[in-house]
Amino acid sequence: MNTANPLPQACATARVIEALAHTHLYDCYQCGKCTAGCPMAAQMDIAPNRLIRLLQLGRGREALDAQSIWQCVSCQTCATRCPKSVNCAGIMDALRQLSMEEGRVSPAQRRVMLFQKAFLDNIRRNGRLHELELIVQFKLAGFMHDRRFSLLFKDATLAPKLNKRKKLHLRGKKVRDRAVLRRIFARSMDHS
Amino acid sequence: MNIGYYPGCALHGSSDDYEESLRACLRALDVQLQEIDEWICCGATAAHALNQKLSTALPARNLALAERGGFGEMLAPCPMCSMQLIKAQKALAGNEGLRREMSGIVELEVRGTTRVLNLIQVFEQVGLDRLKAALKSPLKSLSAACYYGCLLTRPPDVVEFDDCEQPRSMEAFLTALGAKTVDWSYRTECCGGGMTLASEETVLDLSHKILSNAAAHGANCLVVACPMCHVNLDMKQPDIERRYGVRHGLVIYYLSDVVGMALGLPESALGINRHFVGKA
């Protein structure tokens, strides 16, 4: 497999993405099939095939700043249909991880990142997701970000409807050994 | 039949109607589920979107717990969980260094010997013949759009289940149980998955397209095997109708709901009365 890099210095981001996504970015020959099947492409600022092209050209920063990496719904259609087996969905994951780690998340998409962070924080503490706690945590983080009261209280009317269907659980079932979760998280996030 | 059971967070949260349904249905078919002790969240999209190592570690611990419990097979009824578990399993199988590293990270030796099954595969093990023999109430009134969504069949090299573009495994059960199934275009399109809270508009838009296509092809209900698909198509359906000024009124059944109904179980025993959209 030829992954010879024509621009070794400028393509540092591409190398990191390849390692994180276990894929060969330079195999992409821009057929556009990923974008053709993407359910979010019509709303995206930079479509999947163009993100890959930016990475190939050493313009990784533009890819990391893109809104589209946070609009992606991880449906795996792009990677499934790629004739060159480029793991496009994995590239989206890798771009998100790097974008967050480097503090480059597009302000318009920050809520999505805050949700994923709140989700991880929730399972780090409980071992299993506690939905009600996640909602409160995410709503507060979102409010601190954009101060929009409308979003803070938007889903409040859902609570009685869930309760009526016995779907609202005030207390989550936690795992007994929660200390091991903190150790797993610490080891996984340690980059050394 | 006695198999391990990994419920995943959704089935112990607001999608516990799915757990109620599949437990009742599988009990009637003599499938005993044994919950994996101390199972933890698979990490879902949050882990694979923010930290690749964590998205292998969390499923790896669950695989190790299943092995410790001595389970040769384990049902993971949520496709996100089952995909994540199988993905981790395959990554470990191909890389001894990674397997050792992960065993260290999760503090349990993980070998990846437990076979992970989705709900459809458990029904396949029960077999069409046994289901037909147990059939009490044929599903004559149903014109079902079987909806597979994303992760039951994708990525295909990970889950290796059914045809990723034209799946038909659910149709086989529905037809055998007396229902009609419709041919339609959105069976593997995405409903928006876990974006329900983070980006509601995305979910409303994608799910509206799915419901509209199912209705246009003559469906009077959808059948799913995923808790997130159910949340987006059922719980959000009134919001979709309000936003787009339409009336879908499509009941969203879990696969175990319709199998259970065909076996003669009452809707209340399957948790169908706890859905948001009821029969017209």
Interface residues (C-beta under 8 A of the other chain):
Chain A: L20 A21 P39 M40 Q43 Q71 V73 S74 C75 Q76 T77 A79 T80 A89 D93 A94 R96 Q97 M100 R111 V112 M113 L114 F115 Q116 K117 F119 L120 I123 G127 R128 L129 H130 E131 L134 I135 F138 D155 K161 L162 R165 K166 K167 L168 H169 G172 K173 V175 R176 D177 V180 L181 R183 I184 F185 R187 S188 M189
Chain B: C9 A10 H12 G13 S14 S15 D16 D17 E38 W39 I40 C41 G43 A44 T45 A46 A47 H48 A49 L50 N51 Q52 K53 L54 S55 A57 L58 R61 G104 I105 V106 E107 C150 L151 R154 P155 P156 C164 T188 E189 C190 G192 G193 M195 L197 A198 S199 T202 L206 R274 H275 F276
